[in-house]
Amino acid sequence: MAFAKMKLKDCVISFGSFILGCVITVNLLSLSMNEKSKGHHCSEESDVSLKNAKDIKLFSAIDYFLLVIIISGADNVIQRTAIRETWGLLNKDYADVQYFFIIGSHGMSDEKISKLKKEQIKYNDLFLLSVTDNYKTLTIKLLHSFVWFDTEFNFKYILKCDDDSFVLIPKVVNELQNNLAQYEHLYWGYFDGRAHVKQMGKWKETNWFLCDHYLPYALGGGYVLSRSLVHYIRQNQHLLGTYLSEDVSVGTWLSPLNITRFHDVRFDTEYLSRGCNNSFIVTHKQSPKQMKAFYSMFIQTGKLCTKETKTRKSYKYNWNVLPTKCCLPEDLQEPKNKQKELI
């Protein structure tokens, strides 16, 4: 059964949004430069900058269908502005869909804090965590986000993406309401099971000891988790190992669970885009200029592309073989091999 949209009176929605903005703003303004990171464990008395506000209960009572958490950085103002002016506008028709930019604030300069205060007062869409904001802390940043949202919000799904991803909110909502609603424990994205553990360079893993390849995981340009899986992560946070790549970490945390893993080629979420296809739901590694072009085309025609292009091959994930053999390009798949997309 499709998940019905909430029908809230306009005045209630406006008041709730106003309260949300005030709560976030007041707490951001009071953010201390002396916040200290607590490691990768974050209790319900966590270090999210708006955690202690009493008024938070006024908006946390709203039943959200989808929360979109966008990993960003203090300096990524251009990327955030591009999202606000493009696909961030696509949730306006949904009272139960909301997006937030997640930024680490620990050790941030007074100048950056001041700029973020002004941005927050204007847009009311920033969440600051007392986590040092760099690539090596992405997993901690995501884990703290999951813990906080599961603690404070009522929601059915979370979509995690980066601030260089373009997301077609209407298509995501439609799929979740009409085609995927039957799956209680859903992990939806573009999966890989062949990736070698990085042993050098920026992505070098120092804590990995499980095997020679990463466990199957949905690539980090964008993926969806049902509330039950976010709740599981929160409940077991003290037992979870953290790895350099947040998407690898999520796949590892969920690896032993009997859940629905849905590999979807409409998620263009690899480290490079596969081009442009009108079937895409999420497309990663997009510039602000390209986001504006996508948005204009979608509003005018309902499509993303003036002309479809393919720069890299996609693959179907074969869940019936060992992970290292999972992901042959589509033109190499045996015609008689029926791919199992859900597991």
C-alpha positions as CSV (number, residue, x, y, z in Angstrom):
1,M,0.0,0.0,0.0
2,A,1.4,3.4,-0.9
3,F,2.3,5.7,1.9
4,A,-0.1,8.5,1.8
5,K,1.1,12.1,2.0
6,M,0.4,14.0,5.2
7,K,-2.3,16.5,4.8
8,L,-1.5,19.4,7.1
9,K,-3.1,22.7,7.1
10,D,-1.0,25.4,5.6
11,C,-0.8,27.3,8.9
12,V,0.4,24.3,10.8
13,I,3.1,23.6,8.2
14,S,4.2,27.2,8.2
15,F,4.3,27.4,12.0
16,G,6.2,24.1,12.3
17,S,8.8,25.4,9.7
18,F,9.1,28.6,11.6
19,I,9.7,26.8,14.9
20,L,12.2,24.5,13.2
21,G,14.1,27.5,11.8
22,C,14.1,29.3,15.2
23,V,15.4,26.2,17.1
24,I,18.2,25.6,14.6
25,T,19.2,29.2,14.5
26,V,19.2,29.8,18.2
27,N,21.3,26.8,18.9
28,L,23.7,27.5,16.0
29,L,24.2,31.0,17.4
30,S,25.0,29.5,20.8
31,L,27.4,26.9,19.3
32,S,30.6,26.8,21.5
33,M,34.0,26.8,20.0
34,N,35.1,24.6,22.8
35,E,33.0,21.6,21.8
36,K,35.0,18.4,22.1
37,S,34.6,15.3,19.9
38,K,33.5,12.2,21.8
39,G,35.0,9.7,19.4
40,H,32.7,7.7,17.2
41,H,30.2,6.9,19.9
42,C,27.4,9.4,20.3
43,S,24.7,8.9,23.0
44,E,21.2,10.3,23.0
45,E,22.8,13.2,24.9
46,S,24.8,13.8,21.7
47,D,26.7,16.7,20.4
48,V,24.4,17.9,17.7
49,S,24.3,21.7,18.0
50,L,20.5,21.9,18.4
51,K,20.1,18.8,20.6
52,N,19.3,20.5,23.9
53,A,16.5,22.9,22.8
54,K,13.2,22.3,24.5
55,D,11.2,23.6,21.5
56,I,12.6,20.8,19.4
57,K,9.7,18.6,20.3
58,L,7.3,21.0,18.5
59,F,8.7,19.9,15.1
60,S,10.0,16.4,16.0
61,A,6.4,15.2,16.4
62,I,5.9,15.6,12.6
63,D,5.8,12.3,10.8
64,Y,8.2,12.6,7.9
65,F,8.1,10.2,5.0
66,L,11.6,11.0,3.8
67,L,14.5,12.9,5.3
68,V,17.3,13.8,2.9
69,I,20.7,14.3,4.6
70,I,23.2,16.0,2.4
71,I,26.9,15.7,3.5
72,S,28.4,19.1,3.0
73,G,31.3,21.3,4.3
74,A,31.5,24.8,5.8
75,D,33.1,26.2,2.6
76,N,30.7,24.5,0.1
77,V,28.3,27.5,0.0
78,I,28.1,27.4,-3.9
79,Q,27.1,23.7,-3.8
80,R,24.4,24.3,-1.2
81,T,23.0,27.3,-3.0
82,A,22.8,25.3,-6.2
83,I,20.8,22.6,-4.4
84,R,18.5,25.1,-2.8
85,E,17.8,26.7,-6.2
86,T,17.3,23.4,-8.1
87,W,16.3,20.0,-6.8
88,G,15.9,21.2,-3.2
89,L,12.8,23.0,-4.5
90,L,11.3,19.7,-5.6
91,N,10.2,18.8,-2.1
92,K,7.9,21.8,-1.8
93,D,4.9,19.7,-2.8
94,Y,5.6,17.2,0.0
95,A,4.8,18.3,3.6
96,D,6.5,15.2,4.8
97,V,9.8,15.5,2.9
98,Q,12.7,17.6,4.3
99,Y,16.4,18.0,3.5
100,F,19.2,19.1,5.7
101,F,22.9,19.9,5.1
102,I,25.2,18.2,7.6
103,I,28.4,20.1,8.5
104,G,31.1,19.3,11.0
105,S,31.9,22.2,13.3
106,H,34.6,21.0,15.7
107,G,37.7,23.3,15.7
108,M,36.1,25.7,13.2
109,S,37.3,29.3,13.1
110,D,35.3,32.2,14.3
111,E,35.1,33.5,10.8
112,K,33.5,30.3,9.5
113,I,31.1,30.1,12.4
114,S,30.0,33.7,11.7
115,K,29.4,32.9,8.0
116,L,27.4,29.8,8.9
117,K,25.3,31.8,11.4
118,K,24.3,34.2,8.6
119,E,23.6,31.3,6.2
120,Q,21.5,29.5,8.8
121,I,19.4,32.6,9.6
122,K,18.6,32.9,5.9
123,Y,17.9,29.3,5.0
124,N,17.3,27.2,8.2
125,D,18.6,24.0,6.7
126,L,22.0,23.4,8.4
127,F,22.8,20.8,11.0
128,L,26.1,21.2,12.8
129,L,27.9,18.4,14.5
130,S,30.9,18.8,16.8
131,V,33.0,16.6,14.6
132,T,36.1,17.8,12.7
133,D,35.1,18.2,9.1
134,N,37.4,16.4,6.8
135,Y,37.4,13.2,4.6
136,K,38.8,11.0,7.4
137,T,35.8,11.8,9.7
138,L,33.0,11.3,7.1
139,T,31.9,8.0,8.7
140,I,31.8,9.6,12.2
141,K,29.8,12.5,10.8
142,L,27.3,10.1,9.2
143,L,27.0,7.9,12.2
144,H,26.3,10.9,14.5
145,S,23.7,12.1,12.0
146,F,21.9,8.7,12.0
147,V,21.9,8.6,15.8
148,W,20.6,12.1,16.1
149,F,17.8,11.8,13.5
150,D,16.7,8.5,14.8
151,T,16.6,10.0,18.3
152,E,14.7,13.2,17.5
153,F,12.7,12.6,14.3
154,N,9.8,10.5,13.2
155,F,10.5,9.3,9.7
156,K,10.1,6.3,7.4
157,Y,13.2,6.6,5.2
158,I,16.5,8.5,5.1
159,L,18.2,9.3,1.8
160,K,21.9,10.1,2.2
161,C,23.7,12.0,-0.6
162,D,26.6,14.4,-1.2
163,D,26.3,18.1,-2.1
164,D,27.4,17.3,-5.6
165,S,24.5,14.9,-6.2
166,F,21.3,15.8,-8.0
167,V,18.2,14.0,-6.6
168,L,14.8,13.8,-8.3
169,I,12.7,13.8,-5.1
170,P,9.4,13.1,-6.9
171,K,10.8,9.9,-8.4
172,V,12.3,8.7,-5.1
173,V,9.0,9.3,-3.2
174,N,7.0,7.6,-6.0
175,E,9.2,4.5,-5.9
176,L,9.1,4.3,-2.1
177,Q,5.3,4.8,-2.0
178,N,4.3,2.5,-4.8
179,N,7.0,0.0,-5.6
180,L,9.1,-0.5,-2.5
181,A,6.6,0.0,0.4
182,Q,6.3,-3.7,1.0
183,Y,9.9,-4.0,2.1
184,E,10.2,-3.2,5.8
185,H,14.0,-3.3,6.0
186,L,15.2,-1.6,2.8
187,Y,18.7,-0.7,1.6
188,W,18.4,0.9,-1.8
189,G,21.1,2.1,-4.1
190,Y,23.8,1.1,-6.6
191,F,25.8,-1.8,-5.1
192,D,29.3,-3.1,-5.5
193,G,30.8,-6.3,-4.1
194,R,34.1,-6.4,-6.0
195,A,35.9,-3.4,-4.6
196,H,39.5,-4.0,-3.4
197,V,40.4,-2.6,0.0
198,K,42.4,0.6,-0.5
199,Q,45.9,0.3,0.9
200,M,47.4,3.6,-0.1
201,G,46.6,7.2,-0.9
202,K,43.6,9.3,0.3
203,W,41.3,6.3,0.7
204,K,43.8,4.0,2.6
205,E,42.0,1.9,5.1
206,T,43.9,1.4,8.4
207,N,41.2,-0.4,10.4
208,W,40.0,-3.0,7.8
209,F,40.8,-6.6,8.6
210,L,37.7,-8.6,7.4
211,C,38.8,-9.8,4.0
212,D,40.6,-8.7,0.8
213,H,37.5,-7.0,-0.6
214,Y,35.0,-4.7,0.9
215,L,31.6,-6.3,1.7
216,P,28.8,-5.4,-0.7
217,Y,27.7,-1.8,-0.2
218,A,25.6,0.9,-1.9
219,L,27.8,3.6,-3.3
220,G,27.9,6.9,-1.4
221,G,26.7,9.3,-4.0
222,G,23.2,8.4,-2.8
223,Y,21.4,5.6,-1.1
224,V,18.2,5.0,0.9
225,L,17.7,3.3,4.3
226,S,14.5,2.5,6.0
227,R,14.0,3.7,9.5
228,S,14.5,0.2,10.9
229,L,18.0,0.1,9.6
230,V,18.9,3.5,10.9
231,H,17.5,2.5,14.3
232,Y,19.6,-0.7,14.2
233,I,22.7,1.4,13.6
234,R,21.9,3.7,16.4
235,Q,21.2,0.9,18.9
236,N,24.5,-0.8,18.0
237,Q,26.7,2.2,17.6
238,H,29.1,1.2,20.4
239,L,29.9,-2.1,18.7
240,L,30.4,-0.8,15.1
241,G,33.8,-0.5,13.5
242,T,34.3,2.7,11.5
243,Y,36.2,2.7,8.2
244,L,37.4,5.6,6.1
245,S,34.6,5.4,3.5
246,E,31.1,6.0,5.0
247,D,29.4,4.0,2.3
248,V,31.7,1.0,2.9
249,S,31.0,1.4,6.7
250,V,27.2,1.3,6.2
251,G,27.5,-1.8,4.0
252,T,29.7,-3.5,6.6
253,W,27.3,-2.6,9.5
254,L,24.4,-4.1,7.7
255,S,26.2,-7.0,6.1
256,P,25.0,-9.8,8.4
257,L,21.3,-8.7,8.4
258,N,18.4,-10.4,6.6
259,I,17.2,-7.3,4.8
260,T,16.2,-6.2,1.3
261,R,19.1,-4.9,-0.8
262,F,17.8,-3.3,-4.0
263,H,20.4,-2.7,-6.6
264,D,19.1,0.0,-9.0
265,V,20.9,1.2,-12.1
266,R,18.9,4.4,-11.9
267,F,21.3,5.4,-9.1
268,D,24.2,7.0,-10.9
269,T,26.3,7.2,-7.7
270,E,29.8,6.1,-8.5
271,Y,33.0,8.2,-8.2
272,L,32.3,9.3,-11.8
273,S,29.0,9.9,-13.4
274,R,28.0,7.4,-16.1
275,G,26.7,10.2,-18.3
276,C,23.1,11.3,-18.6
277,N,20.0,9.1,-18.7
278,N,16.4,10.1,-18.3
279,S,15.8,7.2,-16.0
280,F,18.3,8.4,-13.4
281,I,16.9,9.1,-9.9
282,V,20.1,10.2,-8.3
283,T,23.2,11.4,-10.3
284,H,26.5,12.1,-8.6
285,K,29.5,14.3,-9.4
286,Q,27.5,17.2,-10.8
287,S,28.6,20.8,-10.9
288,P,26.3,23.6,-9.8
289,K,26.0,24.6,-13.5
290,Q,24.9,21.1,-14.5
291,M,22.4,21.0,-11.6
292,K,20.8,24.2,-12.9
293,A,20.6,22.7,-16.4
294,F,19.1,19.4,-15.1
295,Y,16.5,21.3,-13.0
296,S,15.5,23.6,-15.9
297,M,15.1,20.6,-18.2
298,F,13.2,18.6,-15.7
299,I,10.7,21.5,-14.9
300,Q,10.1,22.1,-18.6
301,T,10.0,18.5,-19.9
302,G,10.0,16.0,-17.0
303,K,13.4,14.8,-18.3
304,L,17.0,15.3,-17.3
305,C,18.8,15.2,-20.6
306,T,18.7,17.1,-23.8
307,K,20.5,14.1,-25.2
308,E,21.2,10.8,-23.4
309,T,24.8,9.9,-23.1
310,K,26.8,7.0,-21.7
311,T,30.4,7.5,-20.6
312,R,30.6,4.3,-18.4
313,K,28.8,1.0,-18.4
314,S,26.3,0.1,-15.7
315,Y,25.8,-3.4,-14.4
316,K,23.1,-5.5,-12.8
317,Y,24.1,-7.1,-9.5
318,N,23.9,-10.9,-9.4
319,W,23.1,-11.8,-5.8
320,N,23.4,-15.6,-6.8
321,V,27.2,-15.6,-7.1
322,L,30.1,-14.6,-5.0
323,P,30.5,-10.8,-4.6
324,T,33.7,-10.7,-6.7
325,K,31.7,-12.0,-9.6
326,C,28.6,-9.9,-8.9
327,C,28.8,-7.1,-11.3
328,L,29.5,-7.8,-15.0
329,P,28.6,-5.0,-17.4
330,E,25.2,-5.4,-18.9
331,D,26.5,-6.3,-22.3
332,L,28.5,-9.2,-20.8
333,Q,25.6,-10.7,-18.9
334,E,24.4,-14.1,-20.1
335,P,21.0,-13.7,-21.7
336,K,19.6,-16.6,-19.8
337,N,20.9,-15.4,-16.5
338,K,18.0,-14.0,-14.6
339,Q,19.4,-11.3,-12.3
340,K,18.0,-11.1,-8.8
341,E,17.8,-7.4,-7.9
342,L,16.3,-7.8,-4.5
343,I,17.8,-9.7,-1.6
